[in-house]
Amino acid sequence: MIEEVEQAVRLEEVDRRLITLTQEIAELPKHIAQIEKQLIGHLKQLEAEKAALAANQKERKQKELDVQAANQKISKLRDQMMSAKTNEQYKAFQHEIEFCEGEIRKAEERSLELMTASEPLTAAVKVAELALAEEKKQVEAEKASARERSVADQQAVLEAKAKRAELAATLPPPLLANFERLRKKFPKGPIVADATKGQCSACHMKLRPQYFEDLKRATKVMNCESCGRIIRYAPVVDQQAMFDGGTRVSMS
């Protein structure tokens, strides 16, 4: 392979590195935003569970107060009933006492329901609090790691850009212009393609036999006649020979 093509290959490798670094830098904030969004969602869920538990406890307290008030009322009614002068008055006091006793039973039944419901709510809150505390630690650790990675990537970008400028300076202006044109045309690459067994590895089109033969002995940069990419001859490696420890190469 002629030196100019080797330099173009190295330049493309640096460009791929820059693309990878740029994508990673762009993805890091998105990743952080995603895990923070998940954390906020879990925090809201915990707040809802705490609110449900607080509402349960508040209603239980109210039922206790209702029972206490009803018992106090029953005590007063019984005192008043002792001074009833007619049978109708006595029955009225008795009826009101029975009503209060019914309200007490309802309040106690509801209190029991609330107590039963509070057990899983309390357990869920405890589990959620522990999980949230651990998740907060993980999020902070990932944020710190992302910041470090971003700084490292930014430095790597600067180094890669410097390397790219260095390599670009070694290419003849016409080849560099051709390379930049191909980079815009094929942003996902490749820009330099291999030619093996008379075929372009990028567009998979067959090369003219004579063109392929010229490529084998090329002393200047050549381009695929179909896709226009810079093309280099890449002989087929005899895999069995490599496995056996040999160096035999097929020249097809």
N, C-alpha and C positions, 0 to 999 in steps of 0.2 A: 504494500500500500504506500502511495506517495505521501510525503510528509504533510502536504497541505490538507489532504483528506483526513489524516490522523488528527490534525489540529481541529478540523471541523467536527470530528467525532467527539473530541474532548469538549469543544464548545457546546455541543448539544447536551452532553452529560451535565455540564454546569447549568444549562438552561432548565433541564429536568429537575435538578436539585433546587433551583430557585422557585420553580413552580410548586414543588412539594413543600418548601419552607413557607411560601406565601399562603398556600392553602391551609397549612397548619396554624399559622399566625391568625388567619381569618376565622378558623374553626374554634380556637381556644375560648374567645369570649362567648360564642354560641353555646359551647359546652358548659361554661360557668353559669350562663343565664338559665340553661335547662335544669341544672342541679339545684340552683337557687329557687327556681319556680317549683320544683318538686318539694323542696324544703318548706316553702311558703304554704303549699297545699297541705302538707302534713301538719304544719302549725295550725292552720285553720281547722283542720279535722280535730286536732287536740282541743282547740278552743271550743268547738261545738260539743265535744264529749264532756268537757268541763262544765259548759253551760247547762247541758242536760242533767248532769249530776247535781249542780247547784239548784236547778229548778226542782229536782226530786227532793232534795234536802229541805228546800223552802216550803214545799207543799206538805212534807211530813211534819215540819214544825208547826205549820198552820193547823194541821189536823190535830196535833197534840193540844194546841190552844183551844180549838173548837171543842174537844172532849172536856177539857178543864172548865171552859165556860158553861157547857151543858151540865156538867156535874154540879157546878155552883148554882145554876138555875134550878136544877132538880131539888137541891137542898133547900133553897128559898121556897119553892113551891110546896114542899112537904111541910115546912113550917107554917105556910099560909093555909094549907089544907086542914091543919089541926084546928084552925079557927073558923072553918066553914060553918055557916049557920043552916044551910039547906043542903039537901041531897044533890040538887043540881050543881051547886057550887063545888061540892066535894068531887062529883064526877068530872066537872070541868078541869079542876086541878089535876085529877088523876089522868085525864085524857092528855093534858099538856105534858105531864111527866112521862107518859108512855111515848109521846112524840119525841121528847128530848132523848129518851133511852134509845129510840130507833135511830136518831141522828148520831148518837154515840156509836152504835153498832156499825153504821155506815162509815163513820170516820175511822174506826178501828180497822175495818176491813180494807179501806183504802190505804191506811198506813201500812198494813201488812203487804199489800200489793207494791207499794212504793219501796218498802224495805227489801222485798225480793228483787225488784228491778234495780235497786241501787248497787247490789253486789256485782253484777257484770259491768255496770257503768264504772264503778270504782276500780275494778281490775283493768278495764280497758284504758282508763286514764293513766294508771301506773305504768302499764306496758307502753303506751304511747309516749309518755314522758321519758322513759328510758331509751326508747328507740329514737326519739327526737334529739336527745342529748348526744347520742352516738352519731346520728346523722349530721348534726352541727359540726362535730369534730371532723368527720370525713369531708364535709363541704369545705371547711377552712383549710384542711390539708390539701385538698385538690386545688383550691384557689391559690394557695402558696406555691404548689407545684406548677400550676399553669403560669403564674407570674415568672417563675424561674425559667420555665421552658420558653416563654415568650421572649425574655431577655436573651436567652441563648440563641433562639431562632433569629432574632434581629441581628445579633452579632454575626451569625452564620450567613445571613443575607448580605451583610456588608462585605464579608470575606469572599462570598461567591461572586458578587458584583465586581469586586476588584480582580478576581481570577478571570472573570469573563472579559473584562476590559483588556487584561494582559493577553489572553488568548486571541481576542479579536484583532489586536494589534499585529499579531504574527501572520494573519491571513492577508493575501493580496486583496486590494480594494474590490476588484470585480467578484472574487469568490465570496468576500464578506457581504457584498450587496446581494449576491445570489442567495446566500445563506439566510439573510434577514428577510428577503422576499419569500423564501420557502417557509420560514418560521411563521410568517403571517398567514400563509396559505394553509399550512398544516400545523395549527397551534398545539395539537395533541401528538404531533410527531408521527413517525420518525422523519427526520430531514435527510439523514444519511442512511441509505438502505443497502442491504447486502444483495449480492447477485450470486445465487448458487444454482447449479444445474441449469443455467441459462434463463433464470426467472428472477424478477424483482421481488424481494421479500416484502415490500410495502404494498404495492398495487397488484402483485401476483401475475403480472403480464409477462409473457415470454419475450426475451430479447432476441433481436435478429442474430442468427448464428455468427455472422462476421463481426457484429457489434460486440457480442460476448467475447469473441476471440481478441478483439482489440482491447477490451476491458482487462483481460488477463495480463496484457503486456502494457497497460496504460502508463504513460509518463506525464499525463495531464489529468486534470479533474474532468470526470465525465458525469453526465446526467441520464437518468432513465428516460428513454424516448417516449414512454407512455405517461408517467406522472410528473416527470421533471425533477424528481429528487436527485440529490447527489448520490451516486451509486459507486460501490466498491466491490471488487471481486472477493468472494469468500469461498474458498474451496471446501468441499465436503470432507469432514474429518472421519477417518475410519475408526469408529467407536470400538470395534473388536481389537484393533491394533493398539489403541490406547489402553484397553483393559488388560491386554497381554504385556503391556509395558513398552510397546513399540512406538514408532513415530510415523507410520505409513499414512499418507494423505492421498485421497482420490483427487485427481485434477479435473473432474467433470464439472 
